[in-house]
Amino acid sequence: MGRLRWLWETGRRSGRLLWPHTLRARLTAGLVVLLAVSCAAVGVAAVIELDGFLTGRLDQQLTEVGTQFPASLEHKGQTLTDHDADDRERGDTRRQAPGTFGARLLNGTVTNAAVVPADKDDATTDLKVTLTARDRRELAAVPVGGKARSIHLSSLGGYRVLASAGRDGDVMITGLPLESVEAAVHRLETVAAIVFGAALLAAGFAGALWVRWSLRPLSRVAATATRVSELPLASGEVTLPPRAPESDPRSEVGKVAGAFNRMLGHVEDALTHRHASEERLRSFAADASHELRTPVASIRGHAELALLHPDPVPPKVTRALERITAESARMGVMVDEMLLLARLDAGRPLERRPVDLTHLVLDAIADARAAGPDHRWALELPEEPVTVTGDAHRLQQVLANLLANARLHTPVGTKVTVTVETEPVGGPTCLVVHDDGPGVPTEIQPGVFERFTRADRRRADSGGGGAGLGLSIVAAVTEAHGGSVTLESRPGSTTFTVQLPPA
């Protein structure tokens, strides 16, 4: 069974490899196959018709020849009477075509068999034929007075034979060779094979050119579709390539090209409206964030000033002022983050200066230890300082957000390790933050770098968490530096990897 399954799978794979995959190849192959079937049908019909025509002519000759030659074999080696002499003269081999076969059967047994030789100078010369048992059975099976039939004699080849009743109760069989008929048929087969083969080659080549020319508009549509598929359509302004040239709208290819161009027009309109909406939203976010900074700072300042008032303040009022101060500070951070994202979306360039990444990591770990003393913080740094090109303040924000994310979403005692890895000359620099906490939930991992994504919604709603912008800022700042950030997480192991271009 295993061997049969292997053969079956091998056959299926071979069939898939041999079967043409492109529409052009399939049309050309179909044209050649149809032409081959037509040529085969014409050739078979011509061969059958020629074979039937020549065989009919041969049967007519057999009828005209009659039993003269086999009758001459009846009294060979005996004293001839006047009547027999007349028969012998009529059956003289010089009056028969070379290769004529004659046989006499008595009671189903062949008594004499001979063939007219090619050299008929000697009127009394004919060639004895050695017959096998199979030859004798075939001769005995020829119907007397019936139609001629074809047989094969071991020593002579193919013959067309006709049996007639003799005057002494015997059977006379006359035969003519099929060699000329077979030669003509074989010649026609050879000529047909050569001519049809050349016609198939010429038709295949011409058909391929014709199909290629006919499908040129479709190829241009495919090329345009390929260019569109390579465009980044997720965000930003998108310029679609020129439309595919349209051909005759009455043809199928013309209809496809027209429909495709109309679809591109609709896509371009949708992308234009989407980009305009993004710009309006980005402008609104930037303007709103900018305008909110002042009142939020004012609210926070008044709350802090009220807390510093020397007069006695009821505890409930003090608690309310403290909450106002904390929430205004939280709102101020959120406004700053939204303003930063809006500026990054607008493509505002960052500073491009050499930055000592090792120094930034040391400072970030020191701040993280102060903010989360219950966590275990570890460093893995190379011996030499690592320098990258970028905005030091924004890179510091990336580190702070990653470490804050590890601190806020892992339990007490979790080990957080920060590693700086450098690739060979010309390779990227990797900043890796790893923790052995419970991991990021699987359902939010695909959108973990999107805005307002939070792992613990209840904690965020109660005010104990951020707005879900920290990791989106990490991704935006990293991309603005020409790098990338990835996440690999499972229970007990979570790794954020930031890749930055070399200095």
C-alpha positions in Angstrom: 0.0 0.0 0.0 2.8 2.4 0.8 4.4 1.8 -2.6 1.1 2.3 -4.4 0.5 5.6 -2.4 4.0 6.8 -3.3 3.4 6.0 -7.0 0.0 7.8 -6.9 1.5 10.9 -5.2 4.4 11.0 -7.7 2.0 10.8 -10.6 -0.1 13.6 -9.2 3.0 15.8 -8.7 4.2 15.0 -12.2 0.8 15.9 -13.6 0.8 19.2 -11.8 4.3 20.0 -13.2 3.4 19.1 -16.7 0.0 20.9 -16.8 0.5 24.4 -18.0 -0.2 27.1 -15.4 -0.7 30.3 -17.4 -3.7 31.1 -19.5 -1.5 31.7 -22.5 0.1 28.3 -22.2 -3.3 26.6 -21.7 -4.8 28.2 -24.7 -1.8 27.3 -26.9 -1.8 23.7 -25.6 -5.6 23.4 -26.2 -5.2 24.7 -29.8 -2.4 22.2 -30.5 -4.3 19.4 -28.9 -7.5 20.1 -30.9 -5.4 20.4 -34.1 -3.6 17.1 -33.2 -7.0 15.3 -32.7 -8.2 16.7 -36.1 -5.0 15.7 -37.9 -5.2 12.2 -36.3 -8.8 11.8 -37.4 -8.0 12.9 -41.0 -5.0 10.7 -41.1 -6.8 7.6 -39.8 -9.7 8.2 -42.1 -7.3 8.6 -45.1 -5.4 5.4 -44.2 -8.6 3.4 -43.7 -10.1 4.7 -47.0 -6.9 4.0 -49.0 -6.5 0.5 -47.4 -10.1 -0.3 -48.3 -9.8 1.0 -51.8 -6.6 -0.9 -52.6 -7.9 -4.1 -51.0 -11.1 -3.8 -53.1 -9.0 -3.5 -56.3 -7.0 -6.5 -55.1 -10.3 -8.5 -54.6 -11.3 -7.5 -58.2 -8.1 -8.8 -59.5 -8.6 -12.0 -57.6 -12.0 -12.4 -59.3 -10.5 -11.8 -62.7 -7.6 -14.3 -62.2 -10.0 -17.0 -61.1 -8.6 -20.5 -60.4 -6.3 -20.8 -63.3 -3.1 -21.1 -61.3 -4.3 -23.4 -58.5 -6.0 -25.6 -61.2 -2.6 -26.0 -62.9 -1.3 -27.6 -59.7 -3.9 -30.4 -59.7 -2.1 -32.9 -62.1 1.5 -32.0 -61.6 3.7 -35.0 -61.9 1.0 -37.0 -63.8 0.4 -37.9 -67.5 -1.7 -35.2 -69.0 -4.8 -35.8 -71.0 -5.8 -33.4 -73.8 -8.2 -31.8 -71.4 -5.6 -31.5 -68.6 -3.1 -30.1 -71.1 -5.5 -27.4 -72.0 -5.9 -26.6 -68.3 -2.2 -26.6 -67.8 -1.7 -24.2 -70.7 -4.4 -21.9 -69.3 -2.7 -22.1 -65.9 0.8 -21.4 -67.3 2.7 -19.3 -64.7 3.7 -16.9 -67.4 0.1 -15.7 -67.5 0.0 -14.9 -63.8 1.3 -12.0 -61.9 4.5 -12.6 -59.9 3.8 -13.6 -56.4 0.4 -15.1 -57.2 -0.3 -17.9 -54.7 -2.2 -21.0 -55.5 -3.3 -23.9 -53.3 -5.4 -27.0 -53.8 -7.4 -28.5 -50.9 -9.1 -31.9 -50.8 -11.3 -32.8 -47.9 -9.9 -29.8 -46.0 -6.3 -30.8 -46.5 -3.8 -28.9 -48.6 -2.4 -31.2 -51.3 -0.5 -28.6 -53.3 0.7 -25.0 -52.8 2.9 -22.9 -54.9 3.6 -19.3 -55.8 4.5 -17.7 -59.2 8.1 -16.6 -59.1 9.3 -13.2 -60.1 11.3 -14.7 -63.1 8.7 -16.2 -65.5 11.1 -17.1 -68.3 10.5 -20.8 -67.6 6.8 -21.4 -68.2 6.8 -24.6 -66.2 8.6 -23.2 -63.2 6.7 -22.3 -60.0 7.9 -22.3 -56.4 6.7 -24.8 -53.9 5.6 -23.1 -50.6 6.3 -24.6 -47.3 3.3 -24.3 -45.1 3.1 -24.6 -41.4 0.2 -26.2 -39.5 -1.1 -22.7 -38.8 -1.0 -21.8 -42.5 -2.9 -24.9 -43.4 -5.6 -24.2 -40.8 -6.0 -20.6 -42.1 -6.3 -21.9 -45.7 -8.8 -24.5 -44.7 -10.9 -21.9 -43.0 -11.3 -19.7 -46.1 -15.0 -20.0 -47.1 -15.7 -21.5 -50.5 -17.5 -19.1 -52.8 -17.4 -16.4 -50.1 -15.7 -13.0 -50.0 -11.9 -12.7 -50.1 -10.1 -12.5 -46.9 -6.6 -11.5 -45.7 -4.3 -14.1 -44.2 -0.7 -14.3 -43.2 1.5 -17.1 -44.6 4.6 -17.7 -42.5 7.0 -17.9 -45.5 5.3 -15.3 -47.8 3.7 -12.7 -45.6 0.3 -11.1 -46.1 -2.0 -12.4 -48.8 -5.5 -11.7 -50.0 -7.1 -15.1 -50.8 -10.3 -16.3 -52.5 -11.6 -19.9 -52.4 -13.5 -21.5 -55.3 -14.9 -25.0 -55.8 -12.9 -27.3 -58.1 -14.5 -29.8 -60.6 -13.2 -32.9 -58.7 -14.8 -32.0 -55.3 -11.6 -30.1 -54.3 -11.1 -26.4 -53.4 -9.0 -24.0 -55.3 -7.5 -21.1 -53.5 -6.0 -18.2 -55.3 -4.1 -15.4 -53.5 -2.4 -12.1 -54.4 0.2 -10.5 -52.2 -0.8 -7.6 -49.9 2.7 -6.2 -50.1 1.8 -3.4 -52.5 -1.3 -2.5 -50.5 0.7 -2.5 -47.2 3.5 -0.5 -48.8 1.1 2.2 -50.1 -0.6 2.4 -46.7 2.6 2.6 -44.8 3.9 5.3 -47.1 0.7 7.3 -46.6 1.1 6.9 -42.8 4.7 8.1 -43.0 3.8 11.1 -45.2 0.8 11.9 -43.0 2.9 11.7 -39.8 5.6 14.0 -41.3 3.1 16.5 -42.7 0.9 16.6 -39.7 3.9 16.8 -37.3 5.2 19.8 -39.2 1.7 21.4 -39.3 1.4 20.9 -35.5 4.8 22.6 -34.9 4.0 25.5 -37.2 0.5 25.8 -35.7 1.9 25.7 -32.2 4.4 28.4 -32.9 1.9 30.6 -34.7 -0.8 29.9 -32.1 1.6 30.9 -29.3 2.3 34.2 -31.1 -1.4 34.8 -31.8 -2.5 34.0 -28.2 0.3 36.3 -26.9 -0.8 39.1 -29.1 -4.4 38.6 -28.2 -3.7 38.6 -24.5 -1.5 41.6 -24.4 -4.2 43.8 -22.9 -4.7 41.2 -20.1 -1.0 41.1 -19.5 -1.0 44.9 -19.0 -3.9 44.6 -16.6 -1.9 42.0 -14.6 1.2 44.2 -14.6 -0.9 47.1 -13.3 -2.5 44.9 -10.6 0.9 43.7 -9.6 2.2 47.3 -9.1 -0.9 48.2 -7.1 -0.5 45.1 -4.9 3.1 46.3 -4.0 1.8 49.7 -2.8 1.5 50.4 1.0 -2.2 51.1 1.2 -2.6 51.0 5.0 -1.9 54.6 5.7 -0.6 57.8 4.2 -1.1 59.3 0.8 -1.2 56.7 -2.0 -0.6 57.5 -5.7 -1.9 54.7 -7.8 -0.1 53.8 -11.1 -1.5 54.7 -14.5 -4.6 52.8 -15.6 -4.3 49.7 -17.7 -4.7 50.5 -21.4 -8.2 49.5 -22.5 -8.8 47.5 -25.7 -12.0 46.7 -27.6 -14.8 46.9 -25.0 -16.7 44.3 -26.9 -14.1 41.6 -26.1 -13.7 39.8 -22.8 -10.2 41.2 -22.2 -11.5 44.7 -22.9 -14.3 44.2 -20.4 -11.9 43.0 -17.8 -9.6 46.0 -18.4 -12.5 48.4 -18.2 -13.8 46.9 -15.0 -10.4 46.9 -13.5 -9.8 50.6 -14.3 -13.2 51.5 -12.8 -12.3 49.6 -9.7 -8.9 51.4 -9.4 -10.8 54.7 -9.7 -13.1 53.7 -6.8 -10.1 52.6 -4.8 -8.3 55.8 -5.5 -11.3 57.9 -4.4 -11.6 55.8 -1.2 -7.9 56.2 -0.4 -8.1 59.9 -1.1 -11.1 60.3 1.3 -9.3 58.1 3.9 -6.2 60.2 3.7 -8.2 63.4 4.0 -10.0 61.9 7.1 -6.7 60.9 8.6 -5.2 64.3 8.0 -8.3 66.0 9.6 -8.2 63.6 12.6 -4.4 64.0 12.9 -4.8 67.8 12.8 -7.6 67.7 15.3 -5.6 65.5 17.7 -2.6 67.8 17.4 -4.6 70.9 17.9 -6.7 69.4 20.7 -3.6 68.1 22.5 -1.9 71.5 22.1 -4.9 73.4 23.4 -5.5 71.0 26.3 -2.0 71.3 27.7 -2.6 74.8 29.1 -5.9 74.2 30.9 -4.7 70.8 32.2 -1.5 72.5 33.6 -3.7 75.2 35.1 -6.0 72.8 36.8 -3.1 70.9 38.2 -1.4 74.1 39.4 -4.6 75.4 41.1 -5.1 72.0 42.8 -1.5 72.0 44.1 -1.8 75.6 45.3 -5.0 74.7 47.2 -3.2 71.9 48.9 -0.5 74.3 50.1 -3.1 76.6 51.7 -2.2 77.1 55.4 -5.8 77.1 56.7 -7.4 73.9 57.9 -9.0 72.0 55.1 -11.5 69.2 55.6 -10.1 65.7 54.8 -12.6 65.1 52.1 -11.6 68.3 50.4 -8.0 67.4 50.7 -8.6 64.0 49.2 -10.5 65.5 46.3 -7.7 68.0 45.6 -5.2 65.2 45.7 -7.3 63.2 43.2 -7.6 66.3 41.0 -3.8 66.7 41.1 -3.2 63.1 40.2 -5.7 62.9 37.4 -4.6 66.2 35.9 -1.0 64.9 35.9 -2.2 61.7 34.2 -4.2 63.7 31.7 -1.2 65.9 31.1 0.9 62.8 30.2 -1.8 61.5 27.9 -2.1 64.9 26.2 1.7 64.9 25.7 1.6 61.4 24.3 -1.2 62.2 21.9 0.6 65.3 20.7 3.8 63.3 20.2 2.0 60.7 18.1 0.3 63.4 16.0 3.6 65.0 15.3 5.2 61.7 14.4 2.2 60.9 12.1 2.7 64.2 10.4 6.2 63.2 9.6 7.9 65.8 11.7 11.6 64.9 11.7 13.5 63.9 14.9 16.9 64.9 15.9 19.7 63.0 14.2 22.7 63.0 16.5 25.0 60.3 17.9 23.4 58.8 21.0 25.2 56.7 23.6 22.6 53.9 24.0 24.5 52.3 26.9 24.2 55.5 28.9 20.5 55.7 28.2 20.0 52.1 29.3 21.9 52.7 32.6 19.7 55.8 33.4 16.5 54.0 32.5 17.3 51.0 34.7 18.1 53.4 37.6 14.7 55.1 37.2 13.0 51.7 36.9 14.6 50.4 40.2 13.4 53.6 41.9 9.9 53.2 40.6 9.7 49.4 41.0 11.9 48.2 43.9 10.0 45.0 44.2 11.1 43.8 40.8 14.5 42.4 40.0 16.3 44.4 37.3 19.3 43.1 35.4 21.6 44.4 32.7 23.5 42.7 29.9 25.7 45.2 28.1 28.7 44.8 25.8 32.1 45.9 27.0 32.3 48.9 24.7 29.7 51.7 24.6 27.1 51.3 21.9 26.3 54.4 19.8 23.3 54.9 17.5 22.1 57.9 15.5 18.8 59.4 16.6 16.9 61.5 19.1 18.2 60.9 22.6 15.0 62.2 24.3 12.7 60.0 22.2 14.9 56.9 22.6 14.9 57.5 26.4 11.1 57.6 26.1 11.1 54.2 24.3 13.2 52.6 27.1 11.0 54.2 29.8 7.8 52.9 28.2 9.1 49.4 27.8 10.4 49.2 31.4 7.2 50.8 32.7 5.1 48.2 30.7 7.2 45.4 32.3 6.8 46.8 35.8 3.0 47.5 35.6 1.9 44.2 33.9 4.0 41.7 35.9 3.7 40.7 39.6 6.2 41.5 42.3 9.5 39.6 42.1 9.5 39.4 38.3 13.0 39.6 36.8 13.3 42.1 34.0 16.5 42.0 31.9 17.7 44.7 29.5 20.2 43.6 26.8 22.0 45.6 24.2 23.2 43.5 21.3 25.4 44.7 18.4 25.6 43.0 15.0 28.7 43.0 12.8 29.7 46.2 11.0 26.7 47.5 9.1 24.2 45.4 11.0 21.4 46.8 13.3 21.7 47.4 17.0 19.2 45.5 19.1 17.7 46.6 22.4 16.0 43.7 24.1 13.7 43.9 27.2 12.8 40.5 28.6 10.8 39.5 31.6 9.6 36.2 33.1 6.1 37.3 34.0 2.8 35.8 32.9 3.1 37.1 29.4 0.9 39.1 27.1 -2.6 37.6 26.5 -2.7 35.9 23.1 -5.8 37.7 21.9 -4.2 41.2 22.2 -0.7 40.3 20.8 -1.6 41.1 17.2 -2.6 44.7 18.1 -0.3 45.3 21.0 1.4 48.2 19.3 -1.9 49.9 18.3 -3.2 52.9 20.1 -5.4 52.5 23.2 -4.6 48.8 23.5 -4.7 47.7 27.2 -4.2 44.3 28.6 -6.2 44.9 31.8 -9.3 47.0 30.8 -10.7 47.0 34.3 -7.6 48.3 35.8 -7.3 51.0 33.2 -11.0 52.1 33.7 -10.4 52.4 37.4 -7.5 54.8 36.9 -4.8 52.4 37.8 -3.4 52.0 34.3 -2.3 54.2 31.4 -4.2 55.1 28.3 -2.7 52.4 26.2 -0.4 54.7 24.2 2.9 53.6 25.6 3.7 50.8 23.2 2.2 52.7 20.3 4.7 55.5 21.0 7.5 52.8 21.2 6.5 51.6 17.7 6.1 55.1 16.2 9.4 56.4 17.6 11.3 53.3 16.5 9.8 53.5 13.0 10.7 57.2 12.9 14.3 56.2 13.5 14.1 53.7 10.6 13.9 50.7 12.9 11.4 48.1 14.0 10.0 46.6 17.2 8.7 43.0 17.7 7.1 41.0 20.5 7.5 37.4 21.4 5.4 36.3 24.4 4.3 33.1 26.2 3.7 32.4 29.8 6.9 32.8 31.7 8.7 34.7 28.9 8.0 38.0 27.2 10.5 39.7 24.9 10.3 43.1 23.2 13.1 43.6 20.6 13.9 47.0 19.2 16.1 47.1 16.2 17.8 50.4 15.4 20.0 51.2 12.4 23.7 51.5 13.1 25.3 54.9 13.7 
